[in-house]
């Protein structure tokens, strides 16, 4: 079963619009970690955030914000006032306390149109 | 403090040749993880190694793929007799402690099989 689901395959927005990328996860562990990574066209993985399962506070970092809701097993990512440089593929990932790997979603390709 | 270094960044091999991908973990890190990203897909776990030991190879294809992390030197992912389907981006991550939660990713090696 897919542990991390990113239902949005591709999203296009016009510059300065807000956009939310959805992430739904599945785990039986009570202790786990959630991540978002950005993969720009150059291909590297850029770490954006890590959240543990005991911290449900929403986080804001500049134009980025994350909404973690255990009740719906979701960890959504919002970009406010999007910019062209935000164009990339964004991956949500899960790691469990007892485990050796990240489980990645299939990614959401975001295109910001100038 | 250099990050995780992967080389080469790009590798082209003809069908039937061998590919060797190298990963030098961050200083002080003794845990290495390899992931494969097929075109238009998320990253999939391949193998987890600790110095001189393979801890978890549940994601490794049964044939032609092998990995090592010797006492000295980088971790090597080796693909023998490459086929077109091996064309992908291969990412390495390293951590100081067991488990991927504190892992850092390298920039990846893009393998193209022609």
Interface residues (C-beta under 8 A of the other chain):
Chain A: X4 X33 X37 X43 X44 X45 X47 X50 X91 X93 X95 X97 X99 X100 X101 X102 X103 X104 X105 X106 X107
Chain B: X33 X35 X41 X42 X43 X44 X45 X48 X55 X56 X59 X89 X91 X93 X98 X99 X100 X101 X103 X104 X105 X107 X108 X110
